[in-house]
């Protein structure tokens, strides 16, 4: 009987190895989605969707407590917040959307996806979910969208947290100079291009299985036109100064959180944020060492601790 059970177990393990190996080779996107679902479940998040304005929004929701809305950055999606979410859901009710045009949220051909247009869409999303007053957190371009929304709708935003936010005056760096010259590092066609793009945003090279990188390369290729158009829009002064021009209108408590070694948005932007918040009821700043532009992925627990302290302190 024992031998029979051992044979059955060995057969089961072999079958599982064949299924997983075949999925990795021929359907790696399935394995990636399964891993995101696993992470979402671990963070007590459920996937939902809602029509709001011209967008079918895909979003995660879960947790109990005050509401926090988390906005991702350029060419990213809601999944970047999963490592942080597991630390936040015990204390907060989280809403984590794919911004319009990105991830699983819908995209309207030839529509505008500037920071102002995205902030207007965010208002439709907030109204559709009938959210109570909430803490709004935005990373990179998501930070500029968050600041634009907060300045236009202060009645909805109890606190505003900007993580390595786009839209502020900062010392020019190599990324800025290349972007203004027309170089778009977020468009790539192969694994080498993916490595170059991620090297701009991460302190250490990403250690992803090759077939997973192939999935991301294919997705990027499908989005080339949208990425190029959206990136070109961000080169306009109304976009790359979108937060700077609104600082005096932000009256709620504001947190600025930066990675010390950010090579996309120089840390000097934190001084511009701090010095420009003339109306904010409270100003907090934090710097995380050992990360580049993606604190939620490079230092998730520390990022969650800072956000928790900020959200609960007001």
Residue pairs with C-beta under 8 A, 6 or more apart in sequence:
20 31
23 30
23 31
24 31
24 209
24 211
25 211
28 209
28 211
28 212
28 214
28 215
29 215
31 212
32 212
32 215
36 79
36 82
37 47
39 79
39 82
39 83
39 86
40 46
40 47
40 60
40 62
40 82
40 85
42 86
43 60
43 62
43 82
43 85
43 86
43 89
44 62
44 63
44 86
44 89
45 60
45 61
45 62
45 63
45 82
45 85
45 89
45 94
45 96
46 60
46 61
46 62
47 58
47 59
47 60
48 58
48 59
48 60
48 61
49 56
49 57
49 58
49 59
49 104
50 56
50 57
50 59
50 125
50 128
50 129
51 57
51 128
52 121
52 124
52 125
52 127
52 128
52 129
53 120
53 121
53 124
53 125
54 100
54 106
54 108
54 111
54 121
55 100
55 105
55 106
55 108
55 121
55 124
55 125
56 105
56 106
57 97
57 98
57 100
57 105
57 106
57 125
57 128
58 78
58 97
58 98
58 103
58 104
58 105
59 78
59 95
59 96
59 97
59 98
60 78
60 81
60 85
60 94
60 95
60 96
60 97
61 93
61 94
61 95
61 96
62 85
62 89
62 93
62 94
63 85
63 88
63 89
63 90
63 91
63 92
63 93
63 94
64 89
64 92
64 93
65 91
65 92
65 93
66 92
66 93
66 134
66 135
66 158
66 311
67 92
67 93
67 94
67 95
67 131
67 132
67 133
67 134
67 135
68 88
68 92
68 93
68 94
68 95
68 134
68 135
68 136
68 137
68 307
68 311
69 94
69 95
69 96
69 97
69 126
69 131
69 134
69 135
69 136
69 137
70 78
70 81
70 84
70 85
70 94
70 95
70 96
70 137
70 138
70 139
71 97
71 99
71 122
71 136
71 137
71 138
71 139
71 142
71 143
71 145
71 146
72 78
72 80
72 81
72 98
72 99
72 102
72 103
72 139
72 140
72 142
73 80
73 138
73 139
73 140
73 141
73 142
73 143
73 166
74 140
74 141
74 166
74 186
74 230
74 231
74 234
75 102
75 186
75 220
75 223
75 227
76 102
76 103
76 139
76 140
77 98
77 102
77 103
77 104
78 96
78 97
78 98
78 103
79 103
80 139
80 294
80 296
80 297
81 96
81 296
83 296
83 297
83 300
84 296
84 300
84 303
84 304
84 307
85 94
85 96
87 300
87 301
87 304
87 305
87 308
88 94
88 304
88 307
88 308
91 308
91 312
92 135
92 308
92 311
95 129
95 131
95 134
97 105
97 125
98 104
98 105
99 105
99 118
99 142
99 145
100 106
100 107
100 113
100 118
100 121
101 107
101 113
101 226
101 230
107 226
111 117
112 233
113 226
113 229
113 230
113 233
114 233
114 238
114 239
115 141
115 144
115 145
115 148
115 167
115 239
115 242
116 148
116 238
116 242
118 145
118 148
119 145
119 148
119 149
119 152
122 145
122 149
123 149
123 152
123 153
126 153
126 156
131 156
133 155
133 156
133 157
133 158
134 156
134 157
134 158
135 157
135 158
135 159
135 160
135 161
135 310
135 311
136 146
136 149
136 150
136 157
136 159
136 160
136 161
137 146
137 160
137 161
137 163
137 307
138 144
138 145
138 146
138 147
138 160
138 161
138 162
138 163
138 165
139 163
139 164
139 165
139 294
139 295
139 296
140 163
140 164
140 165
140 166
140 264
140 265
140 293
141 166
141 167
141 234
143 162
143 163
143 164
143 165
143 166
143 167
143 243
144 165
144 166
144 167
144 239
144 242
144 243
146 160
146 161
146 162
146 165
147 160
147 162
147 165
147 167
147 242
147 243
147 246
147 250
148 242
148 243
148 246
149 156
149 157
150 157
150 160
150 250
150 252
151 246
151 249
151 250
154 249
154 250
154 251
154 252
157 252
158 252
158 253
158 314
159 252
159 253
159 254
159 255
159 310
159 311
159 314
160 250
160 252
160 253
160 254
160 255
161 254
161 255
161 257
161 307
161 310
161 311
162 243
162 254
162 255
162 256
162 257
162 273
163 257
163 258
163 295
163 296
163 303
164 257
164 258
164 259
164 262
164 264
164 265
164 293
164 294
164 295
165 243
165 256
165 265
165 269
165 273
166 234
166 240
166 242
166 243
166 265
167 239
167 240
167 241
167 242
167 243
167 244
168 241
168 243
168 244
168 265
168 269
168 272
168 273
169 241
169 244
169 269
169 272
170 176
170 265
170 266
170 267
170 268
170 269
170 272
171 266
171 268
172 266
173 263
173 264
173 266
174 263
175 185
175 200
175 263
175 264
178 185
179 185
179 231
179 234
179 235
180 235
184 227
184 228
184 231
184 232
185 196
185 197
185 200
186 197
186 220
186 227
186 231
187 193
187 220
187 224
187 227
187 228
187 231
188 194
188 196
188 197
188 217
188 220
189 217
189 220
189 221
190 217
191 210
191 213
191 214
191 217
193 217
194 213
194 216
194 217
194 220
195 205
195 206
198 205
198 206
199 205
200 263
200 264
200 292
200 293
201 263
201 264
201 292
201 293
201 294
202 292
202 293
202 294
202 297
202 298
203 259
203 261
203 290
203 291
203 292
203 298
204 298
208 216
220 227
233 239
234 240
238 245
243 273
244 272
244 276
247 272
247 273
247 276
247 277
247 278
248 276
248 277
248 278
248 279
249 279
250 277
250 279
250 280
251 279
251 280
251 281
252 280
252 281
253 280
253 281
253 282
253 283
253 284
253 310
253 313
253 314
254 273
254 277
254 280
254 282
254 283
254 284
255 284
255 285
255 286
255 306
255 307
255 310
256 270
256 273
256 274
256 283
256 284
256 285
256 286
257 285
257 286
257 287
257 288
257 295
257 303
257 306
257 307
258 265
258 267
258 269
258 270
258 285
258 286
258 287
258 288
259 267
259 287
259 288
259 291
259 292
259 293
259 294
259 295
259 298
259 299
260 267
260 287
260 288
260 289
260 290
260 291
261 267
261 289
261 290
261 291
261 292
262 292
262 293
263 292
263 293
264 292
264 293
265 293
267 287
270 285
270 287
273 285
274 283
274 285
277 283
281 314
282 314
284 310
284 313
286 306
288 295
288 299
288 302
288 303
288 306
290 298
290 299
291 298
291 299
292 298
295 302
295 303
296 303
